[in-house]
Each structure stands twice: as structure tokens, then as C-alpha cells.
């Protein structure tokens, strides 16, 4: 998978220089560069959006295996739609949240290969149940599951990441 390169033009004494800024290492880079750990991926995918008023998570990554991490979380503030669209964007999914539509898809996009699977609530109300987002890139694989808590004031889920 290719990386996005941001070009910055900086003035130098004898003209202009060009500096390439590349965010994050790839899995196929030389050993001298720091690879992403599973904790790094978790930080990138944590659902602590700007609208969050409360956030908590439990879990971790074993010291002897920094390439795996898993957490459960609870967030207050963002709507289910905001969180759904946040993860759709991270995965590179073109579709956006629609209240009466449950998406089940597997495809590849600009961010990697993804799977999305929505379920209706188990109580038969037609509301939202569990949503699953999985993304596989060259540098990591991440899975996020979440669903609205009873009462609709918070969203709970899980987040797991694996790096090569």
C-alpha cells in the first residue's frame, strides 16, 4: 500500500528546498526505522472524537508481544452516526451512515482492504445493533466493534490491532 507524502517547500539561503514529510513507517521499511506497534494503531483508532465528553478504555498489549493489543471502550458524546462515519472514513469506505440501512460489504479502497458488517438491534425495534469495521493494511490490521448502550447515551465497543 502506498503512503501519502506531504511536500513542504522551505526557503533556503540559495533558493527553495523541498522536504518530504511522510507520516508513519510502513511494514516493508528498513529495520533502522521504528515500526508501528499495536498500541500506536490503537491510539490512531481510539474513538475519542472532539464531541466526546467522557471516554474510558480497558485492555492492553503484552510487553513481550507489542504487535498485539486489545481494548474495550465506552464513549459518551458522539452520536452513533458520528462514530460510524469516523470508522468508515478511516477504512476508506465511500458509503456513509444511513439510519435505516445496514451495510454489509467487503472491498479494497485507498486505505487498504476492509470489511464492514452492521446488525439490527436484537430487541426487534429495528434500531442499531453491533457494527464491525475491519481494515488490513501493509502496516497493520485493526478491528473495531461498537453498539449503542441501552438508553442511547453512550456507545460501547472493542478495538484490537495487530502489526507484523
N, C-alpha and C positions, 0 to 999 in steps of 0.2 A: 504494500500500500504506500502510495506517495505521501510526502509531507508538504504541508503548506509552508511557504517561505515568505517572510515579510521582508521587504527590502527597505532599508533606511538609507537615505543619502545624507552624508555628513560632510560639512565643509572642512577641507584640509588646507594647509598653508599654500600649496601649489595647485589647488583646484578642488574637485569634488571626489570623495572616495565613496565607495559603495560597500555597505556592511550587510551581510545576510544574517538575519536573526531566525533561528529555527527552534520552535518550541518543542521540547521533549525529545528524548532519544528514541530511535527505532530499535527493534529487536535484532536487526542484522548489522548494527553498527559495531565498530571495533571495540574490543574489551576495555580499552582505556576510558571510554565514556560511560558514565553512570546509567545503568538501565533502570527503567521504571520498576518499582516494587508494587506488589498488590496494594499496599497501603497508599501509594501515590495514586493509583487508579481509583481507590475508594474515595480519596479526597476530591478527585475530579468529578465523581458521580454522586457525591453526597447531596441529598435533596434539600439542602438548607438554602432555599431561594430567598430573594430580597423580601418577599411577602411573609416569610416565616416569623412568627412571634415566639415560637418555642420549638426546640429541636433536641432530641436525645437519641443516642445510639448505644448499643452494647455489642460486643464482639471483639474481634482482633485478628492478629496474624502471628503465627508461631515464630519465635526468634530463629529457630533452625530452618524454617521454610518461609522466607519473606516473599515467596512467589504465590502465596495463597492468603486470602483474607475473607472474612465473612462477618456481617453485622446485621442486626435487626434494628429498625428505627421507628420513630414516631415523630411526626411533624404537625404543628398547628400553624395555620395561617394561609398557606397556599390552597387554592381550590384543587379538586381532583383534575379538572381541565388544565390548570397551570402545570401541575406535576406531570400529567400525561404528555403535554406538548413539550415540556422540558426534556423528557427522555426520548421522545420522538426526534427532536432536533439533535440530541447527542448521538443517536443511532443513524441519523441521515434519512429518516423516514419522511416521505413527502406528505403523507396524509396528516391531518390534524384532528384533534378530538372532536367528536360529534356525539351529542348526548344520547341519541337513540341508535347509534351504530357501534357494534362491537367488532373490532378489527382482528383478523387472524391472517397474518402474512409472513412470508419468509422471502428475503430478497437480498441483493447486494446494492450498496449505494456508495456515496463518496466517502463515508466514514468506515466502511467495512461491510461484512455480512451480518445481517440482523434477522431476528425473529421477534414478532410481536403477537401476543395472544391475550385477548380480553375475554372475560367471562361475565355473565349476568350474575346479580346477587342471588344467593341460594334461597332467599326468603320468598322468591316468586314475585317480587314487586316490579321487576323489570329494571331495577336500578343497577348500579355498578358493583361488580364483584372484584375478583382478582385480575390485575393486569400484569403481564410479564413482558419485559424488554430484555433481549439478549443481543450483545454486539461482540463480534470477533474481529479483531484487527491483527496486524502483524506483531504488534507490541503487547497486546493483552486480550483477554476475554472477560466480559463483565455481564452479570445478570442482575436485574432489579425486578422485584415483585412488590406490588403495593395494592392496597384497597382502602376504601373509606371505613373508618371505625363507626360503630353504632352511634347514632346521634349526629353524625356528619361533621363534627367539629375538628377532627384530626384524621390523619392518614397514617397507617402503619404498613411497614413492609420489611423487605430484606434486600441486602446488597452483598454480592460476592464477586471477587475478582481473582483472576489467575494470570500470571505472567510467565513467559517461557523460562 
